[in-house]
Structures are given as C-alpha cells and as structure tokens.
Amino acid sequence: MEKTMARQAVPLQPMEDDGGADIHLQPVEDPTPEQVEVPEGGCDPMGSPRWSRLLSSKWGRRPARLNRELLLELRRKKKLYNLWKQGQASQEDYRAVVHIGNREKTRKAKARLELKLASVVSDNKKGFFKYVNSKRRSKENIGLILVEDGHLTNRDEEKAETFNDFFFASVFNNTDRHQAARSSESEDHDSGSSDFPFVDTEIVRDQLYQLNVHKSMVPDGIHPRVLKELADVMAGPLSIIYQRSWESGEVPTDWKLANVIPIYKKGVREDPGNYRPVSLTSVPGKIMEKIILGATERHLKDNAIIRHSQNGFTKGKSCLTNSISFYDKVTHLVDEGKAVDVVFLDFSKAFDTVPHSILLDKLSNCEMSRYTVRWVKNWLNGRAQRVVVNGATSGW
C-alpha cells in the first residue's frame, strides 16, 4: 500500500487528448508528510518504519554498479560481521563471505557496468565521461582565479563574475560598435529575396527525435528528454511558433539566454584567459537555428555561392581535405622547380570579434531571404549570458 501511494504513475494519454489546455510541467518532488493521504481505517503510513527508511535512505548516492543481488550480499556481510563481533560466527565464515562472495561479485558488477558504458558511449558520452571523471583523483572543479585587482579568489560567485566580464569583453571592439551603430541607423537589411518561409511539422518532429536526452537543462528550464518523449505532441505547436518567429523576425527572449561553462584549455589555471566558454542555450531555440541553417545552406548550394576552395563548415570537407589540397598544390609547384612561399595567419578570437553589420551585409549580398536576414539580425541583438562556476552563477 505504501509503495503504491509513493509511486503512482501519471497517465500520459489524457494529457495528449486535452483540448488545448494550458499544461505546465513541474519538477517531481518527494511528498511531504502533509501531502500524504492517510487511508481510512488504517495507520499513518509516514509513521511506519519502512516509510521512514525510504525517506531517510540515500539510494541516489549509491554506485551505479550496485544491483539487487549485490545489495543483498552486502547486507549479508554486515549481518555476519555483527554476528562475528558478538562471538556467534567464526572468523573463517566471515572471511569466506568477504573474499569469495562480496569482492568477486563487486568486481564482476563493476566490470559489467564499465562494459555497458563503453558499448553505448556513442549514444551517452556524458554518462561515460562522468564515470571516467569520477575515477580521477584530480577533480575538474575550477580552483583559484586571478581577478582584475591582481589577487586570487576562491569564491565561486566572484570567479563567475570574473569569467563573465572576461568573456563578454572579448566579443566587442570599437570597430564593431561603430559599424553596428552605422548599420542599425542607415540600413534595414531588407534588400534580399522575398521567398516566404515555411516550417514543416515533420522537420520539427525529426529534430525532436534526434535530441540527445543526456544534455544538460538550459536556462529556460526545458529538459531535452521532455521534448523528445513528447515529440509527437510538441511538433505541431513548435512549428507554429517557428513559423511566426521566422515571418515576423522576432526571436523569443528565452532563446537569447545562455549559461556559459568555462572549460580549461592549457596554461596557468589561475588565468581566466586560459579557459574557453561553452554556451548552453535553449533547446527549442537551437532547433529553430538548425532550420534557419538548413535553409541557408540550401540557398548557398543551389546558387553556387560558396566557392570550391571553401573547406571549413562545408559538408564533406574539413581541415583534412584543406591540408591535402594544399599539400598537393605545393608538391606540384616544387616538382616543376618553382619557388613556394607560404604565409600562415591566425586570427585571435576570430568568431568572437566578427562585426555583426558585416555578417548581415554578407547575407544580404548573397541574396538571402529578407525574412532570414531580419531573423538573424534580431537573433544577434539583445542576447544575455551568465557564467556558472561550481554551481554558482554570475549576473546576466
């Protein structure tokens, strides 16, 4: 009775058939004593010893390798240990259980867990590396960080603010501000084609099915697992939202928010410059970005706008194909007895410092749809970020 009351399932079918009702998903929490209904003619379930053990247990902290069989063996070991201490069991019996029973079964359970994690690493990379990191002696938590006034801080909130100031300052420069202001005042970027956008519900459903449920939840509070499990239900409403957003050029504010995680690269760990930012943004927003990207790639390919020499960010090409082409060209010139001079250039923070006005001009010059250009312009403006360090967050 207690188990049934504690774990009642919520039927999904009535939610799907609800005629457009406003449904808000809330996180599931353990019931409190006030929320548990006492059955008529029965005792208070919260007062039973079994219920108390369920509430006070720490099952969520146990290792994943502990299955039911191994838990029973560990309980048997503990019971036999108490009997041995009381003189009711021999030391040989206790050692036999420890060496032959517990240790061997623990090793096998651990091996099965690791084999399972390795076999599904392509589908669950996060779980695999979480297990690997748990076995490392050195943890990946961010330690002391050098702040602007020159001292080291160990306060997570101050670290988050330092990273936020550093990452935010690196994406702007005077040229960008000047050109962005000039662009917003004198150009509307509506000179492209007038192809009317269309968002197919099937495309949205396919994108939902392809979501990785092991990704973290983002600032909007919508977990990828919820969207994937309810793909058939959510595809229609999301396609309407995407269609309206594309037509109007308005991007929802939640799609512009990002949680930024600092990832250590190399060098001195106390220097904020030796960390790269990884942004976690809204999952529905990223699906819309993929739809816009797909339309942009089709337009560029159909009109042969991208040159054949472009390798990066092109399907079927990469840095490897670029290196092979370059090597073939150089060796061909050397074989002909010609001199070859090579100059290598590397732009510091190239992606962070691209002026938005130039990017929008490029899209217009490529005769992209004016709806797409207007949407991208709105998507670039009004964005906000906060840095998360060891669970602490900076301001937006």
N, C-alpha and C positions, 0 to 999 in steps of 0.2 A: 504493500500500500504506500509506504513511504517512498519507495523508488519510483512508483508510477506518478506520484504527486510531484516529485522533484524534477522529472524529466518528461513532461508532457510535450508531445510534438505538435507543432502548429501546421495545420493543413495548408498547402500552397494553392490548391485549386480554387477555393473561394476568393483568394486574393486576386487571382488571374481573371476570374469571371466578374469581379466587382465593376460595376458600370462607371468607370472613370472616377472612382472615389479617390480622395486625396489621402494617399497612404504614405506615412513617414516611418522609415525603418529606424529603430532604436537599438543600441547595443544590448545584448542579453546579459543580465547580471544575476548573481545568485540571489534567491529570495531571502528576505529578512524574516525574523520571527513574526512581525506584524502582518506580512503578506501571505503567510501560510495559513490555509483554511483548516481548522480543526474539524474532523468528521464528527457527525452527530453520534452520540453514544460511544465515542472512542476516546482514547487518551490523546494528549497533545503530542504530535509527532516530534516537535522540537525538543521535547524532554527525554526522548528515548536515547539510550546510549549509542545505538547505531547512527542515528541522525547527528548526534554530537560529533562522532568520529568523522562523518562525512564532511561536516562544516569545518572541522579543525585540521583535516588531513592536508598534506602538501603533495598531492599526486601530481600537480602541474610541474613540480620541480624534479621529479624522478627522471633518471636517464631513460632515453627512448628505448634502450635495449631490454628494459625490464618488462617481460611479458608475464602472464598469469602464472605459468609454470615456475618461472624463476622467483617470483614473489613468494610463492608457497614454499619453495626451498629455503629462501632467506628467513621466512618465519619459523620454519622447522629448525634451522640452525640456531636462531635466537632462543627458541624454546629449549633446545638441547643444551645450549650454553648455560641457561639458568639452572637446568637440572644438574649439570656438571658442577656448577658453583655450590649447589646445595648438597652435593655428595650423592645424588640419586642416579647419576650416569657416569660411566668411565670416561677417562680422557681419550682412550682409543676410539670409542664410539663417536665422540665429538670431532676428533681429528679426521675420522673417515668421512663424516658428513662435509667438513670444510674442504678437504683436499679432493676427494673423489666427486662429491656432489656439487657443491656451490661453485668452486673455482672452474671446474671443467664446463659446467653449464653456462657460467658467466662468460667464459671465453668464446664459446660457441654462439651465444646470443649476440655478443659484440661483433663477431665475425659476420654473422647474418645481417646485422644492421649495416655494417660498412659495405658489404657486398650489394645490398639493396640500394644504398645511397649512390654507389658508383654506377650501378646499372641504369639509374634514372637521372644521372647528372645532367643530361641534355634537356630534360624537362623541369628539373628542380635544382638549378645551380645554386640558388640562395640557401636551400637546406643543406646541400653538400658542403659549401664553404663555411656555413655556420658551424657545422660539426667539426670541420678541419680547424677552424679558428678556436673552437673550444678546447682543442687538444694542445694548442700552442701555449708555451709558458709565458711569452710576452703578449699582452693584450693590445688591441688596436685603439684603445681609448686615447684621445688627444691629451697630452700632458701639458707642461708649462708652455706658454705662448708669450712672445715678446710684444708688448703693446706700444702705442705711439710714444709715450713719455720715456721709453727705454727700460722699464722694469718688467720682470717676468710675473705673470699672473697664473694662478691655479684655479680661479673662479670661473666656472663654466659659462655664466652669463657674460662676464667680461670677455672671455675668449670668443663667444658668439658675436658680440658687438664688434670686436676687432676684425674678425673674419668678414663680417658683413660690410664694414667700411672699406676693407681692402678689396673685396670682390666687386663692390659697387663702383668704386673709384676707377677700376681698371677698364670699364666698358665705355668711358666717355673721354673725350678730349675737346679742346677748344674748336678744332675744325669741325667736329661732328655737331657741336652745339650750334655753330654758326650756320652750317649748311642745313641742319634740321629746321632751324628757325626760318631760314630763307625759303625752304621747301614748303613749310606749312602755311606761310603767308602768301606766297606767289603762285603755288602750284596745287592743283587738286588731284592730280594723277588719275583723272577720269578720261584720258585720251585713248585708252585701249579699246579692244573689240567689245561688242555689246552682247556676246554669247551668254544666253540666260543660263544660270547654274541649275543643276538638278542633282539631288541626293537620292540615290536608290536605297530603299529599305533593305534589300538583300545585301548590298555592300556593307551597310551598317551592321547587319546581323553577322556577316562573315568576320568583320573586325572584332565584334564582341566575342565570338567563339575563339578567336586567336589570342585573346588576352592571357597573360601569364598571371595565374592566381597567386603566385609566390611573391609578387611585387609588393612593396610596402604601400600602406594607405597614405594618401596625399592630403594637402590642406583642406580640400572640400569634404573630407570625411567619407568618401565613397570608395569602398574596397573593390579591387578588380574582381574578386570572387563573386561578389553580389551581381555585378554587371554580366559576368559570364554565365552564371547559373540562371539568370533571368533574361537571357539574350532574346528569346522569342517575344517576351513581354516588352522589353525596353527598346527593341529595334524601331518600332513604329514611332513612339514619342520622340526618341532621339533624332530620327531622320527629319521630323518636322522642325525640331529646334535647329538642326544643322542647316536646313533649307532656309529658314527665316534669317539665321545669322549670316549666311552667305549672301542672300538677297539684300539685306539692309546694311551689311558691312559692320555690324555691331557684334563685338565679342563679349560674352558674359564675363563679369569681373572675376568670378571664381576660376576661370580658365587662365587668368593672368597672374595668379598667385603661385609661388613656388617655395618649397622647403629646400634649402641648399645644405648639402652634406660636404664638409671639407675632407678630401681624400689625400693622404700623404703621397708625394711623388718621390722626391730624393732631396739630399742635402740636410741642413740643420733642421731638426724638428721644431725648434722654437720659432723659426721664421715663418710668418704667415704666407710669404711668397712661395714657399715650397709645398703648398697644398693647392690642389685643383678643385674647383667647385663642381658638384654634381647636383643638378636640379631635379626635384621630384614635383611634377606638375599634375594637373587634373587629368584623370584617365579619359573622361568624355571629351575634354579639350584636345588631348593627343589624338584621339580618333578623328576629330574634325581636321586636325593638322595633316593627318595621313590622307584624308580625302582631298584636301587642297593640294597636297604634294602630288598625288596621283594625277589630278587634272593638269597641273603644271608640267609634269614630265611628259604626258601625252602630247600637250601642245608643243613643247620644245622638240620632241621627236618627230611629230608629223610635219612640222615646218622646217626641219633640219637646221635648227638654230644653234645647237651645240656642235662645235667643231669635233672632228675625229680625233684630234690631239688631246681632247679632254679625257683624263683618266679618273681622277678623283670624283667621288659621288656620282658615278655613272655605272649603271647595271652592266655586269660582265667585264668591268675594268676595275683596276685598283692600282696601288703603288707598285705592285709587282709587274703588271703589264707596262706601266710607265718606265720602270727601270729596264725591262727587256728591250723596249723600243729605243730608249736612249743608248743602251749598250750596243745594239745593232747599228745604230747610226754612227756612233763613234768609231767602232771597229771597221765599218765600211770606209770611212774617211781615212783612217790610218792605213788601211790596205792600199788605198790609192796614193799614199805618200803625201797626204795633205796634213797641215798643222791643225791641231784641235785645241782650242782654249775653252775651258769650262768655268763658269761662274755660278756658285751656289748662293742663293738668297733665302733667308728665313725671316719671316715677319713675326715680331713679338706680339703675342695675343691677337693674332690676325682676326679670328672670329669675333673677339670681344670688341674690336675697335672699328668694325665696318660701319661707316656712316649710313644711317637709315635712309637718308634722302637719296644717296647714290643707289642703294638697293632698290628703292621704289622706282627711280628713273630707269634702271635696268629692266625691271618688269614691264614698264610701260613701253620701252623701246622694243621689247620682244613681242609686242602686240598681245600681251596677256589680256584676258577679260577684265574689264574695268571693275566688275564685281569682285574678282580675285584680288586685284591691286588694292581696292578700297578695304577689303577684309584684312589683308596683310598689314596695311597701314595702321588700322585700328588695333590689330594684334600686337604690333610693336610698341604702341603707346600705352601709358598707364599701368605698366607692369610693376609688381611688388614682390619682394623676396625677403625671406628671413633665414638665418643660419641656425642650424641645430647642432649643438655640441654636447655629447654625452647626456642627451635628454633635455638640456636647457636651450632656450630659444632667444634670439635677438629680437629687436623690434622690427616692424615692417619698414 
